[in-house]
Amino acid sequence: MASSRTETRSPVAFALQEVTTCWDQAYEALARGDIGRAEALVDIAGEHLVVAGDGTNDTPAEATLRQQAQGAFGRLQHGMKAGLEGLQAEMVRVRQGAKVLRGYGHAAGAVTNRLTKHG
């Protein structure tokens, strides 16, 4: 067990743990609507990804940590997609509301014009 403990203390292992933490916290920030915090955490994770490398020389412990990081990324990606879909749906509702209001404004303007012309 001592060797696996050493493996988890490597710079790559540390970086992967930090990446996982950043992505998990970014997901939580998105869930709270704190986009700025999520963005900052994703940036920090990006810095750690440089150290984490591509995984070609991972030890078994690092490979496990990399899988955990990939899971965290999957959750974050899902949260981002869900947020974008929600935003798109909201934009559709806003556009529909704007169309209704435009139509209401034109109808109100026509009534006002008739009143001022006859009055």
C-alpha positions in Angstrom: 0.0 0.0 0.0 2.9 2.4 0.6 3.5 2.5 -3.2 -0.1 3.5 -4.0 0.2 6.2 -1.3 3.3 7.5 -3.1 1.5 7.5 -6.4 -1.3 9.7 -5.1 1.3 12.2 -3.9 2.8 12.7 -7.4 2.4 16.1 -9.1 0.0 14.5 -11.7 -2.1 12.9 -8.9 -2.3 16.2 -7.1 -3.3 18.0 -10.3 -6.0 15.5 -11.1 -7.4 15.8 -7.6 -7.5 19.6 -8.0 -9.1 19.4 -11.4 -11.8 17.1 -9.9 -12.4 19.5 -7.0 -12.6 22.5 -9.3 -15.0 20.9 -11.7 -17.2 19.7 -8.9 -17.3 23.2 -7.3 -17.9 24.8 -10.7 -21.0 22.5 -11.1 -22.2 23.6 -7.7 -21.6 27.2 -8.6 -23.6 26.8 -11.8 -26.5 25.2 -9.8 -26.5 28.4 -7.6 -26.4 30.6 -10.7 -22.9 31.9 -9.9 -21.5 32.0 -13.4 -18.5 34.1 -12.5 -17.4 31.6 -9.8 -17.9 28.7 -12.2 -15.8 30.4 -14.8 -13.0 31.1 -12.3 -13.0 27.5 -11.2 -12.8 26.2 -14.8 -9.9 28.5 -15.4 -8.1 27.1 -12.4 -8.8 23.6 -13.5 -7.3 24.4 -16.9 -4.0 25.4 -15.1 -3.9 22.0 -13.4 -4.7 20.1 -16.6 -1.3 21.2 -17.9 0.4 19.4 -15.1 -2.0 16.4 -15.3 -0.9 15.7 -18.9 -2.6 13.3 -21.3 -2.5 10.2 -19.2 -0.1 8.2 -21.3 2.2 7.5 -18.4 -0.4 7.3 -15.6 0.2 4.9 -12.7 -2.8 2.9 -11.7 -3.6 5.4 -8.9 -3.4 8.3 -11.3 -5.6 6.5 -13.8 -8.2 6.1 -11.1 -7.9 9.8 -10.3 -8.2 10.7 -14.0 -11.4 8.7 -14.2 -12.8 10.6 -11.3 -11.8 13.9 -13.0 -13.5 12.7 -16.2 -16.7 12.0 -14.1 -16.6 15.5 -12.6 -16.2 17.0 -16.1 -19.1 15.0 -17.3 -21.3 16.4 -14.5 -20.1 19.9 -15.2 -20.7 19.5 -18.9 -24.2 18.2 -18.2 -24.9 21.2 -16.0 -23.7 23.6 -18.6 -25.9 22.0 -21.3 -28.9 22.0 -19.0 -28.3 25.7 -18.3 -28.0 26.5 -21.9 -31.2 24.7 -22.8 -33.0 26.5 -20.0 -31.6 29.8 -21.2 -32.7 29.0 -24.8 -36.2 28.1 -23.6 -36.4 31.4 -21.6 -35.3 33.4 -24.7 -38.1 31.8 -26.7 -40.6 32.9 -24.0 -39.1 36.4 -24.0 -39.4 36.7 -27.8 -43.0 35.4 -27.7 -43.8 38.0 -25.0 -42.2 40.8 -27.1 -44.3 39.8 -30.1 -47.4 39.9 -28.0 -46.5 43.3 -26.5 -45.7 44.7 -30.0 -49.2 43.6 -31.2 -50.7 45.1 -28.1 -48.9 48.4 -28.6 -50.1 48.6 -32.2 -53.7 47.9 -31.2 -53.5 50.5 -28.4 -52.0 53.0 -30.8 -54.8 52.5 -33.3 -57.4 53.2 -30.5 -55.5 56.3 -29.4 -55.3 57.6 -33.0 -59.1 57.1 -33.5 -59.8 58.9 -30.2 -57.6 61.9 -31.0 -58.9 62.3 -34.6 -62.6 62.3 -33.6 -62.2 64.2 -30.4 
